[in-house]
């Protein structure tokens, strides 16, 4: 019996999907516990690329159970499309379970997400447009509609009537948008209810039973710690909590059950959407890393901003998650660079900064200080052993490990399942 937690240490897109896929064979159950369809986890299996947004990345293993726990917000239309696509194109799928307590991300959440972004003008957050902010706001404000509501048509109609009326006032009067039509939404939800019904259960009871039976759980975090609305670069954050502490809240598995926390960090930094990014490379090198690393959003296709590895940010993320180890991804992307820079600290107005400033305006003004390390020319894609990595690549990994005081045991050197170096 074990509970392994996998979380992103950066601004998301650390390559968590492929790490889950790598770890899945030693676990019976893969659990999503946060986020929604804003996530984009890529798994390449037998040469075929699968992009998961709502489904756990263990779906390609027929002998697993994949759980979407109550911390996840569900867009039934996206879920249905994704499930049907993977079922058509993939191998036999894992058994899927969805919590009856998941909140629903509905069309008015998406619309409000877009309208709120438009109204921010230059101050846009650059959300994924999946309605994440508005649906989590409703959840906390106790105005949400949940999966369990779908199976009681009269009750659902009543809830929806109240909510749509309120949302339409906001959409029309505040933002001048087009109102949501109640009846088509109601009918669509009734149809989606029939699709989702076979998967719905009390997933907390299921997970409790699975642990009692001695099964191994793999908790798949979405987004990254620096996007957390408590400790990330607020307000340029998401509205759910990506750090390991969310596992217990979002799945119901208590903190003392957790056996191991694995943090995933990319060998360089990326960020998609707006917000402070002290080590960003706004030059041809940044563009070259983006092209080489195929740094385009899985959910939105947006180009990701690229920059150097940022130790102060990663130290904060490591402190927040207390990982037992770090998986370092995309080391292969750095091949060919004559030298590499790693940010070791910041200055603000000529003074050294301790920790990460709270104010986005200050974060935007930081001057990063860099340590320079030698690069390597060799391509790493077919390296399987630590001893076969170029000495400068090993020195780079060892430097990060020493600075973060967390062991780096697994390194990915390419997008496929096999392109992994285990130390
Ligand atoms: P939201 O989660 O759609 O509200 O977006 C808020 C911020 O989080 C934006 O900067 C998004 O680009 C970012 N974000 C949300 N989900 C992901 C993800 O899975 N990977 C990377 N960035 C994300």
Boltz pocket constraint, residues with backbone or C-beta under 6 A from the ligand:
constraints:
  - pocket:
      binder: B
      contacts: [[A, 11], [A, 12], [A, 13], [A, 38], [A, 39], [A, 40], [A, 125], [A, 126], [A, 127], [A, 128], [A, 129], [A, 130], [A, 131], [A, 132], [A, 133], [A, 222], [A, 223], [A, 227], [A, 236], [A, 237], [A, 238], [A, 239], [A, 272], [A, 273], [A, 274], [A, 275]]
      max_distance: 6.0
